[in-house]
Amino acid sequence: MDILKNYINGNWQDSLCKQTIDVVNPANQVVLAKVPFGADTKTDVEECVLYANKAFHEWSQVPVIKRVQVLYKLKTLLEENKDVLAEIITNESGKTKAESLGEIQRAIENVEVACGTPMLMTGDVIEDIATGIDEMMIRQPLGVTACITPFNFPSMIVFWFLPYAIATGNAFIVKPSEKVPLTMVKIFEFIDKLDLPKGLVSLVHGGKESVDAILEHPNIKAISFVGSTPVARYIYSKGTANGKRVQAQGGAKNPVVVLPDADIEMSTKIIADSVYGCAGQRCLAASTIITVGDSKKEIKDAIYEHVKTRTTGYGGNEDVSMGPVITPESKNRIEGLIQKGIDEGAEILLDGRNATIPGYENGNFIKPTILENVALDKELIRTEIFGPVMSLIAMSSIEEAVEFVNKGNYGNMACLFTSSGASARKFRSEANAGNIGINIGVAAPMAQFPFSGWKDSFFGDLHGQGKHAIEFFTQTKVIIERWPNIWSRKF
């Protein structure tokens, strides 16, 4: 069984760490590869930073219009290899092929936006801020930067950061999730074909030891992270304590409010996709569905009829609409939370536990699950389940629903389904979440916009993607200069 290599100084090389863990297909438990995982990965990080720092000093002097040329080639390579990447993503993360292809497309869109960096990182100039004195603000790169990414989007999340970091002149280190490293290994085969200084973009494997090495290394200036809220809080606190810029995206508990005047048929389909897409393993998965007024039974019945037809299985099969969750431990945790909700008084309308898929009996499958009347004062309503579980609750008014949304600890996204412009305006104005959807499922912002998040869903100031990414990976320098004629005389 192959042990995955690091990509350091433009070369594939063995990790100094001899301990490994298995990379496993969640649909059948087949071992796909082994990945370094242990204390010695810290030394890998140190070597990685050494070469990255050297490459940064060369790359930062390259004009930005030339730096983005490598992104055009990277975009082409990603487009030409969509199917290859989608197959890897499906096999190591469990997504359906359509979900895997959609993820890659979002990665490509971020490369496209980053190609506009020559315009996005322009500065400001005021001539004659005082008599004979000009003032300007320019943006310069930070140095060595890094990202630590989760299992649920093996390709997309890296591209919230990577293309912007290198386009603005930084070096960049990727530490992928040890659960899904194969996708990034393949992408680095494409990166190896780019005309970049050796060491500028690096791949290093590992777990907590390599993460801590990144957080502690004095030459790493900025860190991007996506994952659970407890880990995001740890990354942010430790990274900033070490003087680094940090953007740390955490978890979520995304509410969807359905008003009586909503288009029930269309809303139901969109909501189901939002809850069960990627088996609910998304920080933008819909979780709590709030029916308002007297539409409760109609919406509940429509959701139930639609959801029970969804097909669970191996994501590579064309007729499958939802794949497995990532690990047996995740399956056990999710099923335990379902039972906890029942113990707290919820009724189960659709029970996806103990699912068995013919031909994939060892897979980590949970079928779509619906809980009704989840207790508002108990743990489940506040807990990020991160699985294919919908919680249905009813409220009497949009005011009550907004109050519920705003009391939550998380603030990634909140959605409203309605045909009323006044209700939509009220919701988008008053709901305390960084992303708002109106008659839209819980969808990720396009690459031109920041991936926003509030409260315990985000730690930091600047988010991934778009202009926020450009600002995150650059620092501003203000220059005030005066050139009196007598000082400008040529001798």
N, C-alpha and C positions, 0 to 999 in steps of 0.2 A: 504494500500500500504506500503510495507516494506521500511524503511529508512536504507540505507546502513551503516554498522558499520566500524569503524576503526579497524586495527589490531595493537595493541600496547602491548609490553611486553609479547608477545606470546599469547595474548587473544583478542577475538573479543569484542569490547566495544562500547557503544553509544558515539557519539560525544557530546561534551559540547555545541555545536552549535545547536540550535533548529530550525534555518531557513533552508529550503531545496529548491532545485529546482528539476524538473522532469528529469528523463532519458527517452528519447523518441526514439521509433523505427522510423527512418527517412522514411521508406517505407509506413507507415500507420498512424503515429502520436499516436500510442498506447503507453501509459505510462508504462514503464517497472519497474521502481523503483524511489525512491527519494534519493537524495544525499545531505549531509550537505553542506551548502554554505553560509558563512557569517563571520562576524568579530570574533566570538568566536572560529573559527577553529584555530586561532593563539595559543590559549591555548592547543589545541590538539597537535600541533606541539611541543610545549615546553615540554609536558609530554613525547612525543615520543622520543625526543632527550635525555631526562634524562635517560631513560632506555637503549637507544641505546648506550650511552656513557659507561654505566656500562658493557654492553654486549661486547663492543669492547675490553675492557681491558682483558676480559677472552679469547675471540676468537683470539686475536692477538698472544697469547702465544701457540696456537694449531699449531703443525707442518703443513706446507702447504700440504704435502702429505695426511694428514688426512682431512684437510679442503675441498679438492676437492672431497672427497668421497660423500659428500652430493649432489654434482652436478650430479654424476652418477644416484643417486636415482631420482633427479628432472628431469633429461632427460627421465627416464623411465616413470614417471608420466605424463609428457607432451605428450609423444608418445602414451601412453595408452588412453589419453583423448582428442586426436586431434578432433574428431567429436563433442564432447561436447563443446569444446572451439570454434570451427568453427561456430557452431550454435549461440553461444552468440555473437561472433564478427559480424556475418552477421546481427543479429537482432538489435544490438545497433549502428553499424557504417554504415550499408547499403551495405557492400561488397558482392560479389558473394561468394558462398561456396568455389569455387576453389581458389579465392583470399584469403579467410580466412585460408584455409588449407596451402596455400603457405606461408602466414605470420607466422603461427605457426612453419612451418619447418625451417624458417630462425631463429626463436628464439631458436629452438633446436640446430641448428648448432653453435650458439654462446655459448651455454652451453658446447657443445663438445669441442670447441676450448679452453674455459676457464679451462677444465679438464687438459689441458697441462700446467697450471700455474707453477707447480714445475720446469719445464724447462724454461718457458717464463720469470720468474722473477729472474733467476740466476744472480749473481753479477760477479765481476771481481777481480782477484788477480794477483799481481806481487810480486814474492818472490825476496828478496834482491834488492829492489828499490835503496837502498844504502847498504853499507856493514852492514850486521846484521839487516837490517830494511826491514820489509814486509809491503806492502800497499794493501788494498782491498776496494772494493765498494760493499755494500749490499743494498737491497731494503727493506724498511719497510712500513707498512700501514700508512695511514693518520689519521684515526679515524672515525668519523661519516661522511658519505657522503649521497648525496640525488640526486634524479632525478625528473624532472618535465616533463611530457610527453604529447603529443598532441592527438587529437581524431582519426587521420587517420590510425594509426597502434596500436590498443589497447594492443597487446601482444608483438610484435616484438621489438619495440624501447626500452622498458624497458630492454630487454636482450642484447642490445648493451653495457649495463653497469652493471647490477645486478650481473651476475655470476663472472665477473672479480673483482668486488669490494669485494665480500665476499671471493673469492678464495685467494686474496692477503691480507686478514686479517682485512678488514674494516667492520663497521656496515653500513647498507644501508636503506634509507627511500624512499619510492615511493609515489609521489603525482600524481595520474593519472588524465587525463582530466575528468572534471565533466560531459562531454557529453557521455563518454564511460567507466564508472568505473566498469561495471559488469564483464568484462573479467578479470581484475586484481583481483577482489574479488575472482573469481573462482581459479585463479592461486595461490592466497594466501592460499586457502584451501589445496593445494598441499604443499606449503611451510610449513604449519603448521605440516605436517607429517615428516619433516626433523629433524635430530638431530642437532639442532642449539641452542645456548644460547637464552633464552627469551629476546626479545628486539633487537636482532641483525638485523633482517629484519622487517621493519614496513610498514604499509599502512595507509596513512592519506588523507582524502578527503578535498575538499574545492576549492576556487577560488583564487583571487588575494591576499586575506588576508593570506591564508596559504602559498602562494608563497613568499610573503614578509617576513613572519615569518622565512621561510627557508633561505632566502637571508640575513637576519639580525642576525640569531642566532650565537653566537660566537663559539659554539661547533661543528657546521657543517663546515667541512674543504674543501669540494669540492662539486660542483653542476654540473650536466649534464642536458642539456635541448635540446629539439627539438620543433620547432614551426615556427611562422612567423618571418621575419627579424626584424620588430619593437620590438617585444617582446624579441627576442634573444639579440638584442642590449641592451635592458633594463636589462635583466637578467645578461648579461656579465658586464655591467658597474656598476650595484649595487652590484653584487656579488664580483667582484674584489675590489671595493671600501671598502668592508668589509673584505678584506684579504683572500678571498677564491680562490681556483682554480676553473675555470669555462670553460666548453666546451659547446658552444651554437650554435646549428645548426639552420640556418635561412631558408628563402624561396629560390625560384629559378625561373628562366625563361629559361628552358633548350632548346637550339637550336639543330636541327638535319639538317645536310647538306647532300643533295643527288646529287651526280655527275652523269653525263650522262652515265658513264660506269657501274653504279650500276645494280644489278639484281632487276629490277623493281617489279616483282611479289612478291618476298620474302621480299624485302625492305618495300613494301606497307603494308604487313601483320604485320611486326614487328613494323613499325611506328604507325599503328592504335592501337596496343596493348599498346604501350608506351604512347600514348596520352590519351586513354580512360580507361586504367586500373584504378581501384579504382575510377571511375568517374572523373579522372583527379586530384584527391585530394592527390597528392604525391609531395614531394619536388624533386622527380626524375621523374616527369611526363614530357614527351616531350610536348613542347608548340608551338615553332615556327619552321616550316618546310621550309627549304631554298632549292629551286631547283636551280641548276646551269646550265647555258648554254641553249641549245635548247631542253632539256628534259622536260620543264615545263608542256606542255599540256599532254604528256604521263603519267607523274607522277600524275598530278592533276586528270586526268580521272580515273586512276587506284585506287587512294585513295578514290575518291568519290564512285566508284562502290563497293569497299570493305566496306567502313564505313556505307553506307546506309543499309547494311544487318544486322548490329549489333542490338541485341535485348536488350531493356532497360526494367527493371522491378524489382520485389522483388528478392534479391540475393539468396534466398533459393530455387528458382525454377531452375531446371536443365537447361532449355533452355535459361536462361538469361545470357548475357555477360557483362552487366553494371547495377549497382544499382543506388540508389538515392544519392544526395549530403546530407550533414549532417543535415542541418536545413533549415527552410523556409527563414531565413535571408540570408543564403548562396545562396540559389536559386535566391532570388531577386537580390543579389549583382552580381552574375554571369550573369544573364539575362540583368542587367543594363550595364555591361561591354560589352556584345555583341552589345547592341544598341549603346554604345559609339563608338565602333569600326566602326559600319556602319555610324554613324554621322561623323566620322573622314575620311570617304571615302572608307572604305573596302566594298567589295562585299560579300554577303552571299550565299555560295554554298549549304549549308545544315543547316537548321534552327531547332535547337532542343528545342526552347522555347515553353512554353505553352503545355508541354507534359502531356497527360492524360493516365494513365495505368489502364485498366479495373480491378476492384477489389481493386485498390490501388489509388483511386482518390485523397486522401489526402496526398499522398507521395510527397517528395521533388525531383521530377524527372525533369531532363533536358536530352533530347536525344543528341546524338553526333552532334556537330556543327562544320562547317568549314567556316572560313572567308578567303577570297582571297584578295591579294594586300593591306594588312594592312599597313597604313602609317608609315614610318620609323621615322618620326619626331613628332609623336603624342604619347599620353599617353599609349594606349593599348599595343604597342609593348614593353613597359618597365614594364608593370604591371603584377604581378603574379595573374593569373585568378583563379587558384586552382579549376578548373572545367573542364568539357568535351568539351573543345573548342580548335580547331586547327587553327593556323594562318599560311596561305600559303603566302610566298613571293618568289620572283625570283631575282637572281643575275647572273652576267656574268661570274664570275671566282671563283675559290677556294680562291684566295687571297682576293677578296672582301668579301667572306663569312667569312673567318677567321678574317678579320678586324671588321666585324659586331659583331661576337662572342665576340671579345676582348673589344669592347666598352661597352658591357652590364655591369650593376651594379652587377649582380649575377655571380656566378662561381661554381655552383654545378656540372653540367655535360654538355658535348657537344659531339655530335655523328656525325660520317661520314659514309655514305654508298658509297662504291666504289669497283672496282676490281683492282685498281692501288695501288701497294705497295708504290710507291713514294709519291702519294697523301696522303695515310694513314700515312706515316712517317712524312710528312710535317705537317699534321693536329695534330697528337698527340704531336709533338714537339712544335708547335706554338700556339695552342688554349689555352687560359687562363681559364682553369677550373680544378677543383680538381679531377674529374673523367672523363675519356675519353672513348667513345665507338666507335669501328670500326666494322661496319656491325653487330652491336648489338644495340638493343633498349636501352632506358635509364633504365638500370638495376642497382640494388644495389650491391655493392661489396660483395663478399663472406666474411664470418665471419673471415677468416684468415687475411683479409686486412682492413685497416682503412676506415671508411666512410668519405672520404675526401670532402673538399669543400673550395672554395676560395672566396675572395672579400666579398660581403654582404651576402653570403650564409653561412658564418661561422665566429664565433668570438672565438678566443682561439688559442691554439698551438697544442694540442693533441686531436685527434678525438676518436669516439667510435669504438669498436671492436678490436680484435687482440692485437698486441704488443702495439699499441697506448693506448689501455684501461689499459693494465698492467702498463705502464709508468704513466698514469694519476692517477691511484689509489695507487701509491707508491711514496715514496720519497727516494732519494739516501743518503746514509751515507758512508763517506769515513773514513776508520780506518788506521792509520799509527802506527805500533807497533814494538818495539825492545825488544828482550829478550836475553840480554847478559848472558853468563853462570853464572856469579856471581850473577845475579838477579834471575836466575831460580833455584838456589840451594835449595834443600828441607831441611827444618830445623825440 
